[in-house]
């Protein structure tokens, strides 16, 4: 089975490291690509025409933080959902905010799931495990 | 206002004074006149009757006298006859002849005077015969005496006697008859007089009564009229007073717009005396701009219709007075009359200005508040993101450190790391609680009927699920409802029931109760009771302070924000909260949700 590719969109280097560590602890030996802000994420998902990355396949799962510099997570989400190629791409919003309007807007824009990053690392590890198991193993991905 | 006093027994509609007067007085006078006329007629008739009777009476008396005269005359004749017979004196013969010739006349007189009664007349006729007979017999007797014829003496003496007796008898008869007649007539006359007197007296009496009645009636009516006039005067005085001292100004203009009259209030406002304004054009009292407006308004509109508009009057001292006037022009035979009511709107203008100013201030303030709220919103949002990220980092890397250098750290080192992680977790909780508290303050309060029993049950199930294996009995009766914000009340119950769960954790079995008490005046008090650790009532007033705790965090974890949040929610609903407790016996938190006030406000607003 091909390794699942995860696109992690996270600007905080600490959070990035911790998330990767959590993945490793859960043996979710997947390829994790990190985009450090909205622009990078979009460049990765929607490369320029003449870029050879076009041939690369899109990720199997996007973990999207909301508060990003330059282009925000919701903007990225909007783009993902409005492009044919990535319309059905599973997107899990992974953010520290649990403000009502963030939740509402995320779902309105078509996020598949909304997870609040806990402070407690143990909890985070458990969460990541559950997340990985669900989205990468249990969940039936959309056809390519 | 009833100006005319009603008669007590009147059942008809009250008529004007004149009409009430007219009929009865007419009737009374007619009656009195009729009575008097009647009395006069009766008296007249009776007087005439009396006169007739008197005439008859004197006639009867004269008749008696006349009859006596007959006898006298006859006696005279006889005496003369006898005298002549004895003395042959020619003087006696003359007397005799005189008497005899006078006799028919006397008899005629008598016949005229005696009653026309048939009996009397026949008697008279007989008397005539017998008197003549008497005289003849007397003459024969005298002859017999002269001739001394004894038989002739006897017969003639007999004849004389018979004739004489007959004549005398007849006269007596006639006289008696006349006397009887006289008596009869007198009696009748007396009776008639008595009757007349009685009738006259009676009629006069009636007349007096009628006049007395009329007098009483008149004086009563006059009295009434005086009362009515007095009432009228009083009412007029009252109306005049009302007019003069009304809280608004009144004045009247003639067809040319000149002031005819003005009430005291308006005169005082303007500082004029009545003589100073009467006859002047009203436009003189207006400010120049108002003058045009006034003229224009007078042209427009139907007559007798009220028009209202604002003007500026000028006082005697040339200061201005803003007023609202109501104008009405009435056509009257002597010329159109314009009546105006004047309201001093100085207060109103000031109030309007104040209101406008306050509104402006309020708008500014509201905008400031909105801005502040927006800032707070942004702040909270930042907090929820930015403060938690470093916490996550601290906890994450501490954990990583503990793991990766597990064997390189001793127990003390691990312990330190554990403490670090505990602190970060606590801080995360604090941030969440504070965010929640601030959200509670900012959130819009939407009141609706909610089923608190259902909410409480749901919360209890969640709490039970979080702590499986605990023996907790939740007593939640059905039908507890409230008129409040559903989300905020959920937070209240989560906190209170959560506290109860927390503070009963050290006990083997626990009983938690949620319920309501309904007071006599209908207010509802809700409560959450447990039989857990309780608290010392001495520190009860600290219970709801932010970050205030009455228990050690070693025994019972917590941030000390939960009850502060509950209090804020309850207070926002306009309710009150208090707690009772006893160490190790349990605690009970009571709260109200200001529902009666809210209902009243809603009713007032809906009205």
Interface residues (C-beta under 8 A of the other chain):
Chain A: X12 X14 X15 X17 X18 X21 X67 X95 X96 X97 X98 X99 X117 X118 X119 X120 X121 X122 X124
Chain B: X380 X381 X384 X385 X388 X389 X390 X391 X392 X393 X395 X396 X397 X398 X399 X400 X421 X424 X425 X427 X428
